[in-house]
Amino acid sequence: MPRVVALYRYPVKSFTPEVCDSLTVLDEGRIAGDRVLGFRFANSSVPDDAWSKKHEFVALVNTPGIARLHLRFEPETLRLCVSLEGAVLSNETLDAIGRMRIAAAIENYVLKLDLNPLSSHPERLPLRLVGNGLSPVYQDDALGMITLHSRASLTAVSRAVEANQLSEQRFRSNIAIDGLDAWEEQSWVGRKIRIGRINFDVVTPKSRCLATQVNPQSGEQDLPILKTLTHAFSQKKPTFAIAMHTSGGGGNIYIGDEVRLLN
């Protein structure tokens, strides 16, 4: 029987993952505390509390070097700490002044990177730290779907790129499971599954972008993940993991929960 072996959420879009023992799935189908903040460009016309595409944010797809930063968010106090190799760059609460200071620290770091989306686009400055720290808004898709992959599929990709076992944090899924054959989870698209006590509709394979080519420790684009997915596995579009939505309400998911195919 497949089981949950790892759980992740990402308080700040495209930044540090939190490794969790459990996740709370809200009735709306999003994970509590997941993508509740983001660093959006100044020239975005989207309201701060509204969803938009990742290309309006500082994100791994356009700024791979942000993987080197460590962000720690405390939802109880609404405090966000930014550090680099143990040195604190900013440690502020999410009031108006704190937001500006945090955004300025990220901006200063990003502008020093060789590959960044700001140096040639002054209209994107100053960065805006958006989100209330509570509402999960800034997922890659407007529906805010939850993502899942199997460790066997991860191993298959690792072998295809002739690397040691890849860090699954490269793919930024919420749920990792074990006990399947490689790519077996892709056959669940259009079907229902149950994780613990929560039912999900599996909606689509998860399309991948350049963010997956970024080493989550070094911040370097080090492996041709997209080309590998399409060539080694005969995919029309590079995909890894599946995207799901709740079917019948939320609840909690825990490490060790069974994963059952319902139809």
Buried (B, 14 or more C-beta within 10 A) or exposed (E): EBEBBBBBBBBBBBBBBBEBEEBBBBEEBBBBBBBBBBBBBBEBEEEBEEBBEBEBBBBBBBBBBBBBBBBBBEEEEBBBBBBEEEEEBBBBBBEEEBBBBBBBBBBEBBEEBEEBBBBEEEEBBEBBBBBEBEBBBBBBBEBBBBBBBBBBBBEBBBBBBEEEEBEBBBBBBBBBBBBBEBBBBBEBBEEBBBBBEBBBBBBBBBBBBBBBBBBBEEBBBBBBBBEBBBEBBEBEEBBBBBBBBBBEEBBEBBBEBEBEBEE
